[in-house]
Amino acid sequence: MDEKDRFGQKIHDREKAHEDQWARQRDQELLDKLRKHPAELHCPQCHALLKPETVAGLAVMRCAHGHGGWLDHENLAKLTDRK
């Protein structure tokens, strides 16, 4: 009976390993897809597509209708360090 239990556990472990491998591969595919095609960002006021620009050496996303611009955390830190 003990040998049968060990064999069953080995099968279970193998299935779990395959499942984990599949999940890692799927996660990597999704991350690669997001890196190649970043999500489009829209203005919270007019919902126009934000356009990427470089202002004073910082990457910003700007509303085409002048409702503002947005920075990521890294560029905001660079901007505050300059002041």
C-alpha positions as CSV (number, residue, x, y, z in Angstrom):
1,M,0.0,0.0,0.0
2,D,2.9,2.4,0.8
3,E,4.4,1.9,-2.7
4,K,1.1,2.7,-4.3
5,D,0.8,5.9,-2.3
6,R,4.3,7.0,-3.3
7,F,3.5,6.4,-7.0
8,G,0.3,8.4,-6.7
9,Q,2.3,11.2,-5.1
10,K,4.9,11.2,-7.8
11,I,2.1,11.5,-10.5
12,H,0.6,14.3,-8.5
13,D,3.9,16.1,-8.2
14,R,4.6,15.7,-11.9
15,E,1.2,17.1,-12.9
16,K,1.7,20.1,-10.5
17,A,5.2,20.8,-12.0
18,H,3.6,20.8,-15.5
19,E,0.9,23.1,-14.4
20,D,3.4,25.5,-12.8
21,Q,5.5,25.5,-15.9
22,W,2.5,26.2,-18.1
23,A,1.5,29.1,-15.8
24,R,5.0,30.6,-15.8
25,Q,5.0,30.4,-19.6
26,R,1.6,32.0,-19.9
27,D,2.6,34.8,-17.5
28,Q,5.7,35.5,-19.6
29,E,3.7,35.6,-22.8
30,L,1.3,38.1,-21.3
31,L,4.1,40.3,-20.0
32,D,5.8,40.2,-23.4
33,K,2.5,41.2,-25.1
34,L,2.1,44.1,-22.7
35,R,5.6,45.3,-23.3
36,K,5.1,45.3,-27.1
37,H,1.7,46.9,-27.0
38,P,1.3,49.1,-23.9
39,A,-2.2,50.0,-22.9
40,E,-3.5,53.2,-24.4
41,L,-4.1,55.9,-21.8
42,H,-7.0,58.3,-22.1
43,C,-7.6,61.8,-20.6
44,P,-9.9,61.5,-17.5
45,Q,-11.8,64.7,-18.6
46,C,-12.4,64.3,-22.4
47,H,-11.3,60.7,-22.9
48,A,-9.0,61.7,-25.7
49,L,-6.0,59.5,-26.3
50,L,-2.9,60.8,-24.4
51,K,0.0,61.5,-26.6
52,P,3.6,60.7,-25.4
53,E,6.0,63.7,-25.5
54,T,9.3,64.7,-24.1
55,V,9.4,67.9,-22.1
56,A,12.5,69.2,-20.5
57,G,14.1,65.7,-20.9
58,L,11.1,64.0,-19.2
59,A,8.7,61.6,-20.8
60,V,5.1,62.8,-20.3
61,M,1.7,61.9,-21.6
62,R,-0.3,65.0,-22.8
63,C,-3.9,65.5,-23.5
64,A,-4.4,66.7,-27.1
65,H,-7.1,69.1,-25.9
66,G,-5.0,70.8,-23.2
67,H,-6.5,69.2,-20.2
68,G,-3.1,68.4,-18.7
69,G,-0.2,66.1,-18.7
70,W,0.8,63.0,-16.7
71,L,4.1,61.7,-15.5
72,D,5.1,58.3,-14.1
73,H,6.6,58.0,-10.7
74,E,10.2,57.9,-11.9
75,N,9.8,61.1,-14.0
76,L,8.0,62.9,-11.3
77,A,10.9,62.1,-8.9
78,K,13.3,63.5,-11.5
79,L,11.3,66.7,-11.8
80,T,11.1,67.3,-8.0
81,D,14.8,66.7,-7.7
82,R,15.5,69.5,-10.2
83,K,13.6,72.0,-8.0
